[in-house]
Amino acid sequence: MSGDAALLRVRDLTVSFPAAGRDVPVVRGLDLELRRGQTLGIVGESGSGKSMTSLAVMGLLPPRASVTGSIVFDGAELVGAGERRLRSIRGDRVAMVFQDPLSCLNPYYTVGTQIAEAYRSHRSGVSRRQAREVAVEAMERVHIRHAARRVDEYPHQFSGGMRQRVMIAMALCTDPELIIADEPTTALDVTVQAQILDLLEEVRQESGAALMLITHDLAVVSRVAEEILVMRSGVVVERGTAREVFSDPRHEYTRALLDAVPRIDDRIEDLRALPRAGRTTSGSVVR
């Protein structure tokens, strides 16, 4: 991939947290690039470092985290940047869709109010009425029917899949250049998962935004990702196109992830558990 075409370029990213008197790395020496309009899937089990990577890009890591390396977004270095610069990018040019919309949406405010306020926080001089119109339009973009009426409803009046659509609408309202979706289909049934993934792909194609999809489920990224990074114990252990990773996985952990995906003709006793994580050598990337 051409470096000149990269919207996001991460080099030698290491994220550590203090524990037992020393810094313990949760992401180690990560490199990645993401072009405009590209979909990148980051896959790994809980604790692999994939979500910490996304939080580092967003500048949302807690103060006790230690971050080294480089995160360059559209030519601007984010590691070590001040909060003012990060806020000018976060939510405006880079938006995030979190795993659990019910915990992210405030139950005391209508969904329209929350989308509108997210928009106004990045657009000075916008009236409440204008922001409400933007909220309705954003809800229509994610195919929420009767958006002009439902904009005044509360989060508990929406199903899990519809709440996730609301979160995507909130991310879209500022027309970001990069959308980070962190486990966006967890806790949704299979049919709704497919709808949300199709929606994210539709949004990417229509807007031209880059999409970083973070998940523990290889089946999820197989639907939309052009390139896949597989992470374990804070290290990228495999990378390649979706075709390469699925047809010819090189790392034993990737093969274990694929073997652990249930198939319709599997018997329960045939399903395989992932092997226990051991010590992974930093930089042991196959591709």
KOLTI-402674 format. One line per 5 residues: for each residue z, x, y of N, C-alpha, C. Coordinates in steps of 0.001 Angstrom, whole numbers, plus 500000, padded with zeros to 6 digits. Last residue first. Example, Ala and Ser with C-alpha at 12.3 -4.5 7.8 and 13.67 -1.06 7.14 Angstrom:
2
507080,512850,497750,507140,513670,498940,507870,512900,500030 ~ 507800,513190,494310,507800,512300,495500,507800,513200,496700
This chain:
287
507696,502755,487534,506371,502713,488175,506469,503260,489591 ~ 510397,503477,486953,509327,503725,486006,507983,503793,486692 ~ 512946,505156,488571,511956,504100,488677,510790,504435,487760 ~ 515626,506325,489020,514930,506224,487739,513965,505041,487737 ~ 517221,506678,491235,515822,507048,491360,515030,506913,490077
520181,507458,489556,519527,507090,490805,518101,507580,490824 ~ 520750,506299,486333,520439,507460,487147,519687,507041,488403 ~ 523349,504127,485562,521913,504279,485796,521681,505467,486703 ~ 525655,503415,483088,525394,504225,484275,523896,504453,484384 ~ 525078,500084,481894,525677,501401,481817,525429,502152,483099
525543,496701,481257,525082,497724,482197,525825,499022,481950 ~ 524756,495364,478052,525740,495680,479080,525235,496816,479943 ~ 521695,493517,477606,522615,494589,477243,523571,494876,478391 ~ 521501,489941,477665,521164,491219,478287,522144,492281,477820 ~ 520993,488153,474582,521769,488445,475789,521298,489771,476362
518454,486077,473232,519070,487394,473355,519837,487517,474664 ~ 518055,483462,470872,518138,483885,472267,518930,485179,472377 ~ 518238,482617,468262,517252,483659,468566,517347,484185,469991 ~ 519997,480550,468098,520452,481823,467543,519469,482962,467814 ~ 518446,478496,469197,519585,479017,469958,519996,480385,469435
514932,479112,468854,516169,478552,468336,517324,479197,469097 ~ 512080,478527,470941,513206,479362,470524,514294,478521,469871 ~ 510017,477106,472026,510078,477149,470571,511198,478032,470039 ~ 510281,477415,474741,510452,476074,474204,510575,476069,472681 ~ 512353,480209,475599,511048,479599,475377,511239,478308,474611
514449,481843,477971,514272,480896,476867,512836,480380,476803 ~ 514545,485231,478593,514007,483970,479113,513786,483010,477958 ~ 515224,487584,477415,516310,486628,477631,515821,485302,478195 ~ 512981,489128,477423,513414,488595,476130,514475,487515,476287 ~ 512956,489855,480120,511891,489001,479599,512295,488367,478270
515243,491475,480191,515154,490284,481044,514095,489316,480523 ~ 514425,493478,478423,515563,492625,478063,515580,491349,478904 ~ 512365,494637,479875,512051,493996,478594,513168,493070,478156 ~ 513930,495650,481960,512921,494627,482242,512541,493900,480966 ~ 515398,497518,480491,516098,496416,481148,515125,495291,481494
513531,499374,479647,514195,498543,478640,514924,497356,479268 ~ 510464,499550,481461,511897,499833,481369,512561,498865,480397 ~ 507857,498586,481389,508125,499945,480923,509614,500202,480696 ~ 505891,495762,480585,507149,496279,481158,507489,497630,480550 ~ 503177,494523,480734,503467,495851,480202,504737,496416,480826
503088,491945,481742,502261,492257,480578,502625,493585,479939 ~ 504906,491893,483887,505005,490896,482822,504217,491273,481576 ~ 504207,494086,485476,505591,493937,485017,505688,492967,483844 ~ 501447,493664,485963,501930,494871,485280,503309,494667,484679 ~ 501449,491188,487311,500719,491340,486050,501236,492550,485270
502900,491780,489612,503427,490801,488667,502750,490953,487306 ~ 502905,495352,490130,502384,494020,490364,502982,493072,489331 ~ 506086,497096,490268,504666,496965,489971,504182,495592,490362 ~ 508980,498835,489121,508228,498183,490188,506757,498130,489777 ~ 512259,499424,487935,510842,499191,487669,510221,498503,488868
514717,500002,488940,514374,500615,487657,512914,500390,487287 ~ 516403,500604,491801,515151,500015,491339,514747,500734,490057 ~ 519951,500260,491680,518775,501120,491626,517561,500301,491210 ~ 522237,498759,491389,521922,499294,492705,520670,500127,492788 ~ 522228,497872,488743,523283,498784,489193,522912,499489,490485
518817,497229,488913,520009,497225,488081,520972,498267,488588 ~ 515840,495447,489783,517008,496261,490146,518114,496123,489109 ~ 512422,495427,490074,513522,495078,489178,514681,496024,489475 ~ 510047,494101,492214,511004,495183,492015,512094,494661,491094 ~ 506682,493073,492257,508040,492823,491775,508807,494136,491727
504093,491418,494071,504719,492654,493616,506164,492355,493258 ~ 503542,488730,494337,502437,489655,494106,502950,490980,493551 ~ 505197,485776,493238,505268,487156,493727,504020,487954,493374 ~ 505054,483143,492136,504601,483401,493500,504472,484867,493888 ~ 505821,482844,489473,505002,481802,490094,504367,482257,491407
507523,484877,488770,506200,484866,488146,505275,483859,488810 ~ 509950,484384,489889,509028,485241,490642,507630,485222,490049 ~ 510991,482678,487839,510839,482212,489219,509808,483060,489958 ~ 511185,484237,485580,510269,483105,485545,510001,482574,486952 ~ 513221,485995,486199,511846,486489,486218,510829,485351,486196
515970,485457,488049,515114,484775,487083,513668,485275,487194 ~ 517556,486133,490066,517899,486742,488782,516908,486329,487694 ~ 515970,486868,493250,516367,485982,492167,516825,486795,490958 ~ 514363,486683,496318,515406,487357,495557,515933,486405,494495 ~ 511469,487243,498008,512121,486287,497126,513084,487024,496217
510143,487536,501050,510930,488320,500109,511762,487332,499293 ~ 507081,487065,502591,508162,486403,501872,508821,487389,500930 ~ 505468,487043,505796,505803,487723,504551,506995,487008,503917 ~ 503446,484409,507181,504687,485177,507108,504774,485915,505780 ~ 501346,482717,507416,501041,484142,507395,502266,485024,507350
501581,479977,507319,502143,480676,508472,501723,482140,508552 ~ 500324,479169,504938,499996,478514,506202,500429,479332,507419 ~ 501427,480832,502966,499990,480812,503190,499628,480221,504545 ~ 504163,480244,503180,503680,481609,503372,502190,481619,503696 ~ 504176,477504,502577,504625,477963,503898,504084,479362,504184
503376,477638,499894,502558,476908,500879,502890,477373,502296 ~ 505538,479015,498815,504202,479614,498760,503269,478940,499764 ~ 507558,477154,499278,507650,478485,499884,506287,479168,499894 ~ 506568,475035,497663,506702,474862,499107,506766,476212,499810 ~ 506755,476109,495120,505433,475750,495640,505471,475586,497155
509552,476309,495039,508723,477519,494970,507317,477246,495501 ~ 510232,473596,495142,510686,474500,496209,509854,475775,496217 ~ 509046,472646,492770,508647,472085,494056,509021,473030,495203 ~ 510433,474094,490828,508990,474288,490977,508503,473770,492319 ~ 513008,473016,491207,512753,474446,491394,511275,474695,491661
512570,470401,490369,512810,470648,491795,512613,472128,492118 ~ 512261,470874,487609,511201,470212,488368,511337,470494,489861 ~ 514698,472079,486882,513442,472807,486735,512334,472199,487585 ~ 517336,471559,489347,516710,471369,488038,515293,471939,488058 ~ 519259,474079,491007,518310,472977,491057,517690,472800,489677
520788,476336,490832,521494,475043,490744,520570,473843,490926 ~ 518520,478297,492709,519689,478232,491841,520353,476863,491958 ~ 516431,478664,494416,516299,477577,493441,517484,477481,492483 ~ 516831,480842,496094,516657,479519,496707,516595,478366,495718 ~ 517909,483568,496149,518197,482611,495068,517990,481166,495544
517033,483952,499305,518006,484530,498371,518421,483472,497357 ~ 514282,484686,501039,514847,483570,500275,515715,484144,499172 ~ 513246,485619,504122,513980,486123,502968,514643,484928,502286 ~ 510317,485845,505903,511289,484901,505358,511917,485532,504133 ~ 508929,487150,508805,509448,487473,507475,510485,486422,507092
508241,485978,511140,507229,486823,510505,507636,487226,509094 ~ 509028,482518,511964,509358,483918,511681,508198,484662,511022 ~ 509102,480045,513646,507881,480732,513189,508135,482214,512912 ~ 511381,478649,514039,511087,479701,515017,509826,480487,514658 ~ 511501,476903,511897,511366,476335,513247,511057,477387,514310
511930,477889,509347,510565,477840,509864,510468,477517,511344 ~ 514629,477593,508812,514071,478945,508871,512709,478949,509546 ~ 514758,474828,508777,515532,475559,509783,514997,476980,509941 ~ 513184,474317,506522,512757,473824,507832,513472,474570,508959 ~ 514856,475401,504603,513560,476035,504841,513004,475594,506187
516963,473587,504793,517214,474994,505095,515907,475735,505365 ~ 515622,471276,503962,516180,471329,505313,516419,472783,505724 ~ 515118,471969,501325,513986,471789,502238,514448,471842,503698 ~ 517715,471888,500395,517041,473184,500436,515797,473116,501315 ~ 518119,469166,500579,518921,470054,501441,518277,471432,501518
516365,468358,498588,516061,468017,499982,516887,468849,500952 ~ 517683,469307,496300,516358,469806,496633,515974,469528,498073 ~ 520088,467806,496453,520103,469267,496502,518761,469851,496885 ~ 519597,464970,498735,519754,465579,497409,519751,467098,497549 ~ 521436,463850,501596,520251,464472,501010,520580,465000,499615
523760,463082,502682,522804,462012,502413,521492,462538,501811 ~ 525176,465298,503359,525553,464637,502103,524606,463493,501737 ~ 524069,466030,505911,523715,466758,504685,524047,466024,503391 ~ 523030,463001,507656,523950,464110,507420,523620,464792,506084 ~ 520284,461956,509825,521181,461822,508683,521977,463104,508478
518353,462190,511715,519685,461764,512169,520658,461534,511012 ~ 516049,462738,510378,516580,463789,511233,517991,463459,511711 ~ 515134,460468,509189,516094,461265,508429,516674,462422,509240 ~ 513249,459541,511041,514482,458780,510781,515548,459666,510137 ~ 511306,461446,511084,511784,460936,512374,513053,460118,512218
510685,461785,508351,511469,462807,509054,512041,462289,510365 ~ 509628,460433,506134,510350,459690,507174,511246,460629,507994 ~ 509932,463142,503780,509347,461865,504215,510257,461169,505223 ~ 509485,466420,504075,510576,465444,504026,510031,464147,504607 ~ 507671,468608,504071,507395,467379,503322,508639,466532,503068
507953,470644,505777,508471,470879,504422,508443,469595,503598 ~ 506918,469553,508089,506213,470691,507489,506680,470964,506067 ~ 508860,467692,508772,507573,467204,508266,506797,468324,507571 ~ 510783,469421,509724,511074,468636,508528,509794,468066,507929 ~ 509457,470355,511994,509805,471298,510923,510105,470564,509625
509309,467997,513498,508081,468653,513054,508352,469616,511902 ~ 512037,467583,513967,511261,466586,513226,509984,467222,512668 ~ 512608,469881,515468,513297,469633,514200,512525,468641,513341 ~ 511033,469489,517727,510738,470632,516868,511372,470423,515490 ~ 512417,467306,518769,511019,467137,518361,510591,468271,517427
514822,468563,519396,514813,467505,518386,513383,467276,517873 ~ 513977,470227,521438,514441,470834,520187,514471,469809,519062 ~ 513427,468337,523423,512347,469169,522893,512726,469771,521541 ~ 516037,467363,523794,514976,466469,523355,513810,467254,522763 ~ 517397,469561,524711,517795,468976,523433,516693,468066,522889
515094,471999,526121,515994,470850,526198,516339,470350,524798 ~ 515025,475474,526490,514518,474330,525721,515541,473198,525784 ~ 515975,477774,527655,515377,476773,528510,514812,475560,527794 ~ 515270,480084,525018,515995,479726,526231,515234,478657,527015 ~ 515425,480115,521775,514448,479720,522783,515181,479237,524026
517366,480510,519920,516364,481567,520055,515305,481256,521099 ~ 518920,478296,519967,519624,479584,520076,518649,480745,520250 ~ 517156,476252,519475,517559,476493,520866,518253,477840,521035 ~ 517042,476374,516635,515852,476644,517459,516253,477007,518889 ~ 519599,475644,515940,519081,476931,515477,517870,477340,516314
519639,473108,517040,520482,474145,517635,520052,475534,517183 ~ 517818,471796,515336,517539,471897,516767,518360,473006,517421 ~ 519148,471920,512885,517848,472580,513032,517550,472812,514511 ~ 521414,470403,513573,521561,471789,513135,520249,472561,513221 ~ 520384,467911,514257,521159,468655,515249,521227,470132,514873
519249,467206,511782,518406,467415,512954,519099,468214,514032 ~ 521431,466821,510167,520554,467948,509869,519655,468245,511066 ~ 524460,466158,512024,523221,465745,511374,522339,466960,511121 ~ 527685,467517,511271,526547,467358,512172,525315,466918,511388 ~ 529595,467941,509383,529969,467107,510525,528812,466857,511492
528839,469756,507438,528849,468334,507076,529115,467404,508249 ~ 526566,472294,508049,527836,471737,508506,527857,470233,508221 ~ 525141,474234,505472,524987,473139,506428,526351,472554,506771 ~ 526015,476023,503582,525471,476552,504829,525317,475474,505902 ~ 526798,474608,501383,527831,475413,502039,527341,475973,503373
524371,473433,500748,525501,472564,501067,526610,473340,501775 ~ 522606,475483,500056,522457,474815,501356,523648,473959,501733 ~ 522960,478401,498636,523646,477117,498548,523558,476392,499886 ~ 521288,480670,499236,521343,480077,497905,521883,478656,497895 ~ 519346,480657,502321,520435,481052,501443,520458,480218,500166
516769,482063,503950,517105,480829,503243,518139,481199,502192 ~ 516319,483642,507071,516845,483690,505707,517140,482296,505202 ~ 513911,485337,509140,514768,484184,508825,515177,484243,507370 ~ 512909,487273,511754,513277,487349,510335,514252,486221,510061 ~ 512532,486389,514315,511402,487029,513639,511641,487208,512143
514990,484744,514340,513802,484504,515146,512583,485078,514439 ~ 516893,485598,512571,516764,484164,512801,515541,483793,513608 ~ 517018,488717,514118,517585,487853,513084,517458,486376,513463 ~ 516163,489790,516571,515256,489751,515419,515723,488730,514392 ~ 518222,489661,518301,516895,489323,518830,515859,489207,517710
520309,490621,516818,520265,489178,517084,518908,488753,517637 ~ 519758,493360,516906,519687,492646,515633,519582,491136,515848 ~ 520216,493912,519595,518866,494070,519053,518729,493289,517749 ~ 522981,493316,519687,522040,492625,520570,520614,492716,520040 ~ 524170,495082,517908,524139,493657,517587,523145,492904,518459
522184,498105,517536,523270,497303,518069,523089,495829,517757 ~ 521220,499961,514607,520890,499192,515814,522086,498362,516249 ~ 521709,501205,512221,522373,501750,513406,522063,501003,514680 ~ 518677,500200,511045,519915,500884,510667,520499,501558,511897 ~ 516291,499404,512232,517419,498478,512242,518731,499129,511830
513601,500464,514198,514632,500887,513254,515851,499979,513370 ~ 510522,498887,514520,511867,499023,515086,512865,499390,513991 ~ 508060,498415,513288,508205,499604,514111,509585,499843,514686 ~ 508580,496106,511784,507544,496107,512816,507758,497246,513807 ~ 511511,497446,510818,510813,496165,510887,509862,496193,512077
512899,499769,508753,512031,499633,509916,511296,498302,509823 ~ 515622,501262,507708,515019,499939,507593,514215,499725,508866 ~ 516824,504151,506044,516026,503586,507125,515516,502202,506747 ~ 520042,505646,505375,518624,505451,505112,517952,504794,506294 ~ 523176,503896,504939,522381,505064,505300,520935,504817,504864
526057,502105,505602,524616,502006,505365,523949,503294,505828 ~ 529058,500770,504491,528423,501981,505006,526947,501939,504616 ~ 531079,497977,505328,529962,498546,504576,529425,499782,505277 ~ 532875,496853,507046,533356,497939,506186,532244,498582,505360 ~ 531535,494731,508323,531741,495998,509038,532177,497153,508141
529136,493201,506030,530439,493273,506703,530665,494645,507324 ~ 525657,492653,506817,526694,493261,505984,528019,493304,506733 ~ 523530,491698,508254,524642,490783,508023,525715,491354,507092 ~ 520972,492624,508771,522088,493115,509592,523321,492265,509447 ~ 518890,491975,507124,519265,491000,508144,520342,491503,509093
518914,494173,505430,517738,493936,506266,518079,492988,507410 ~ 521392,493730,504193,521191,494938,505001,519999,494769,505933 ~ 520854,491411,502801,521846,491366,503887,521737,492594,504784 ~ 519041,492404,500908,518599,491410,501895,519563,491334,503066 ~ 520720,494153,499484,519519,494655,500139,519062,493694,501226
522544,492418,498429,523013,493383,499424,521833,493994,500175 ~ 520943,491158,496547,521377,490397,497720,521904,491318,498815 ~ 520563,493332,494721,519418,492668,495364,519825,491896,496606 ~ 522512,494526,493251,522273,495052,494595,521173,494339,495347 ~ 523430,493555,490875,522369,494566,490813,522076,495190,492170
525225,491500,490776,525757,492841,490952,524710,493934,490938 ~ 523436,489525,488487,524501,489578,489486,525079,490986,489550 ~ 520197,491014,487743,521361,490198,487446,522385,490311,488570 ~ 517055,490832,489499,518160,491552,488866,519314,490613,488628 ~ 514223,491269,491585,514846,490621,490438,515978,491485,489905
512308,490414,494242,513338,491375,493834,514201,490687,492789 ~ 508935,490011,495099,510062,489502,494329,511019,490623,493973 ~ 507040,489509,497938,507706,490516,497122,508873,489856,496405 ~ 504054,488462,499274,505278,487990,498626,505802,489086,497710 ~ 502492,488992,502513,502723,489356,501117,504006,488706,500592
502197,488578,505223,501557,487646,504308,501778,487923,502838 ~ 502501,491966,505973,502398,490608,506501,501643,489742,505493 ~ 504061,493883,503321,503016,493625,504313,503125,492201,504849 ~ 506704,495920,502624,506259,494529,502569,505265,494305,503691 ~ 508203,498418,500605,507356,498046,501730,506867,496633,501520
511115,500327,499674,510185,499210,499509,509353,499046,500769 ~ 513665,502148,498055,512446,502188,498856,511652,500912,498606 ~ 517083,503010,497766,516027,502013,497582,514879,502233,498555 ~ 519456,504525,497201,518156,505155,497380,516968,504227,497241 ~ 521354,502068,495933,521231,503527,495941,519778,503955,496050
523915,499780,496499,522466,499989,496562,522270,501484,496730 ~ 526523,500291,496177,526027,499090,495502,524501,499011,495578 ~ 528739,503064,495945,527420,502534,496310,527064,501295,495494 ~ 531898,503418,497218,531206,503053,495985,529848,502449,496356 ~ 533910,505828,498644,532791,504913,498877,532033,504686,497580
537460,505811,497878,536147,506450,497965,535087,505385,498240 ~ 539868,504497,497485,539865,505739,498246,538532,506450,498320 ~ 539220,502159,496113,540050,503179,495467,539929,504541,496156 ~ 536395,501699,498076,537200,501186,496964,537930,502349,496320 ~ 534047,500817,500569,535224,501594,500185,535999,500909,499066
530584,500546,499723,531819,499902,500162,533005,500752,499731 ~ 527161,501234,500685,528399,501547,499973,529562,500769,500565 ~ 523746,501474,500343,524821,500639,500876,526065,500886,500023 ~ 520852,503194,501144,522079,503220,500353,523135,502404,501078 ~ 517406,503607,501174,518526,502762,501605,519683,502873,500621
514986,505069,501302,516228,505720,500862,517468,504931,501303 ~ 513403,502872,503454,513364,504195,502860,514782,504687,502562 ~ 511401,500099,504035,512758,500548,503719,512652,501882,503000 ~ 509518,498286,506220,509515,499526,505447,510959,500001,505273 ~ 507624,495494,506962,508969,495987,506665,508849,497219,505796
504911,495505,507403,505771,494813,508361,507200,495298,508214 ~ 502473,497935,506868,503783,497436,506465,504486,496746,507637 ~ 500132,499156,507416,500092,497706,507300,501458,497106,507023 ~ 500597,501851,507354,500299,501274,508648,500354,499748,508622 ~ 500903,502409,504649,502086,502380,505489,501835,501715,506823
499254,500539,502174,499129,501334,503392,500374,501231,504236 ~ 500000,500846,498811,500000,500000,500000,500000,500878,501234
